[in-house]
Amino acid sequence: MSDDLERCYIAALRILNYRWNSEAELRRKLARKRFEVDVIDATVARLRDEKWLDDTRFAEAFVRTKVSQRQGRARIRGGLRAAGVDSETAEDALRTSLDPEREAEVLRTACARRMRTLVRKHGAGYLESDEGRNNLRFWLLKQGYDSALVFEAMKELKVC
């Protein structure tokens, strides 16, 4: 049993050395390596005690990373949910790491970059067409931005 605990602990540290994981992600990865549930539980408890595993810290880092990749609140929330972070922790991380002004700024930057890409790909008049505006709008919505924010950003950048 202690040999399994040590192997599981080392496997977990290797996983965490690659990138931070939520507790649920780490449990899934260790289960795929065929460790017993009680061994995984003991390993997760040890990692939590040693501060190697913290869903709050993971969620805040996840939000910062996704904001830097110009993703919106809804898409980030979905990513946190997929990682197994509980909704309260996810909302706290979004609240502390993504203020509305910053989100609007990131959205404008993403919108401007996508506009340049679309103009380069389809020509200067593309964004004046309904197809071009819809293409831009749907892309921004798919990135997880709120529709009201998208409308404001497009209006501000004179795309509407």
C-alpha positions as CSV (number, residue, x, y, z in Angstrom):
1,M,0.0,0.0,0.0
2,S,2.7,2.5,0.9
3,D,4.5,1.7,-2.3
4,D,1.3,2.6,-4.3
5,L,1.0,5.8,-2.3
6,E,4.5,6.8,-3.2
7,R,4.1,5.9,-6.9
8,C,0.8,7.8,-7.0
9,Y,2.3,10.9,-5.2
10,I,5.2,10.9,-7.7
11,A,2.9,10.6,-10.6
12,A,0.8,13.5,-9.3
13,L,3.8,15.7,-8.9
14,R,4.9,15.0,-12.4
15,I,1.4,15.9,-13.6
16,L,1.5,19.1,-11.6
17,N,5.0,19.9,-12.7
18,Y,3.7,20.1,-16.3
19,R,0.9,22.5,-15.4
20,W,-1.4,23.3,-12.5
21,N,-4.5,21.1,-12.4
22,S,-7.8,21.3,-10.5
23,E,-8.4,18.6,-8.0
24,A,-11.0,16.9,-10.3
25,E,-8.6,16.9,-13.3
26,L,-5.8,15.4,-11.2
27,R,-8.2,12.7,-9.8
28,R,-9.2,11.8,-13.4
29,K,-5.6,11.6,-14.6
30,L,-4.5,9.5,-11.6
31,A,-7.5,7.2,-12.1
32,R,-6.5,6.7,-15.8
33,K,-3.2,5.5,-14.5
34,R,-5.1,2.8,-12.6
35,F,-4.5,3.9,-9.1
36,E,-7.1,2.8,-6.5
37,V,-9.6,5.4,-5.2
38,D,-8.3,5.3,-1.6
39,V,-4.7,5.8,-2.8
40,I,-5.8,8.8,-4.9
41,D,-7.8,10.3,-2.0
42,A,-4.7,10.0,0.3
43,T,-2.5,11.5,-2.4
44,V,-4.8,14.4,-3.0
45,A,-5.1,15.1,0.7
46,R,-1.3,15.1,1.0
47,L,-0.9,17.5,-2.0
48,R,-3.6,19.8,-0.5
49,D,-1.8,19.8,2.9
50,E,1.6,20.6,1.1
51,K,-0.1,23.4,-0.9
52,W,0.6,21.7,-4.3
53,L,-3.1,21.5,-5.0
54,D,-5.5,24.4,-4.6
55,D,-8.6,24.9,-6.7
56,T,-8.9,28.6,-5.9
57,R,-5.3,29.3,-7.0
58,F,-5.8,27.1,-10.1
59,A,-9.0,29.0,-11.0
60,E,-7.4,32.4,-10.7
61,A,-4.4,31.4,-12.8
62,F,-6.8,29.8,-15.4
63,V,-8.8,33.0,-15.6
64,R,-5.7,35.2,-16.0
65,T,-4.3,32.9,-18.7
66,K,-7.6,32.8,-20.7
67,V,-8.0,36.6,-20.4
68,S,-4.5,37.0,-21.9
69,Q,-5.7,34.7,-24.8
70,R,-8.6,37.1,-25.3
71,Q,-11.4,34.8,-24.2
72,G,-14.6,36.1,-22.7
73,R,-16.3,35.4,-19.4
74,A,-18.7,32.7,-20.6
75,R,-16.0,30.7,-22.3
76,I,-13.7,30.9,-19.3
77,R,-16.5,29.8,-17.0
78,G,-17.1,26.8,-19.3
79,G,-13.4,25.9,-19.1
80,L,-13.5,26.1,-15.4
81,R,-16.6,23.9,-15.2
82,A,-14.9,21.4,-17.6
83,A,-11.8,21.4,-15.3
84,G,-14.1,20.4,-12.4
85,V,-13.9,23.6,-10.5
86,D,-17.1,24.2,-8.4
87,S,-19.3,27.2,-9.5
88,E,-18.7,29.2,-6.4
89,T,-14.9,29.0,-6.8
90,A,-15.2,29.8,-10.5
91,E,-17.3,32.9,-9.9
92,D,-14.9,34.1,-7.2
93,A,-12.0,33.7,-9.6
94,L,-13.9,35.5,-12.4
95,R,-14.9,38.3,-10.0
96,T,-11.3,38.9,-8.7
97,S,-9.3,38.3,-11.9
98,L,-11.6,39.8,-14.5
99,D,-13.2,43.2,-13.8
100,P,-15.7,44.6,-16.3
101,E,-13.4,47.3,-17.6
102,R,-10.6,44.9,-18.3
103,E,-13.1,42.5,-20.1
104,A,-14.3,45.4,-22.3
105,E,-10.7,46.4,-23.1
106,V,-9.8,42.8,-24.0
107,L,-12.9,42.5,-26.1
108,R,-12.1,45.7,-28.1
109,T,-8.6,44.4,-28.7
110,A,-9.9,41.0,-29.9
111,C,-12.5,42.7,-32.0
112,A,-9.9,45.0,-33.7
113,R,-7.6,42.1,-34.4
114,R,-10.4,40.0,-35.9
115,M,-11.4,42.9,-38.0
116,R,-7.9,43.2,-39.4
117,T,-7.9,39.5,-40.1
118,L,-11.3,39.6,-41.9
119,V,-10.2,42.6,-44.0
120,R,-7.0,40.9,-45.0
121,K,-8.8,37.7,-45.9
122,H,-11.9,39.1,-47.6
123,G,-11.1,42.7,-48.7
124,A,-11.7,46.2,-47.4
125,G,-15.5,46.3,-47.9
126,Y,-16.2,43.0,-46.2
127,L,-17.0,44.5,-42.8
128,E,-19.6,46.8,-44.4
129,S,-21.6,43.8,-45.5
130,D,-24.1,42.0,-43.3
131,E,-22.1,38.8,-43.8
132,G,-18.9,40.5,-42.6
133,R,-20.6,42.0,-39.5
134,N,-22.3,38.7,-38.7
135,N,-19.0,36.8,-39.1
136,L,-17.3,39.2,-36.7
137,R,-20.2,39.2,-34.2
138,F,-20.5,35.4,-34.2
139,W,-16.8,34.9,-33.7
140,L,-16.8,37.3,-30.7
141,L,-19.8,35.5,-29.2
142,K,-18.0,32.1,-29.7
143,Q,-15.1,33.6,-27.8
144,G,-17.4,33.8,-24.8
145,Y,-18.2,37.5,-24.7
146,D,-21.6,38.8,-23.7
147,S,-23.8,40.0,-26.6
148,A,-24.3,43.4,-25.1
149,L,-20.6,43.9,-24.7
150,V,-20.1,42.7,-28.3
151,F,-22.7,45.2,-29.6
152,E,-21.0,48.0,-27.7
153,A,-17.5,47.1,-28.9
154,M,-18.7,46.9,-32.5
155,K,-20.5,50.2,-32.2
156,E,-17.5,51.8,-30.7
157,L,-15.3,50.5,-33.5
158,K,-17.9,51.7,-36.0
159,V,-18.7,48.2,-37.4
160,C,-22.5,48.3,-36.8
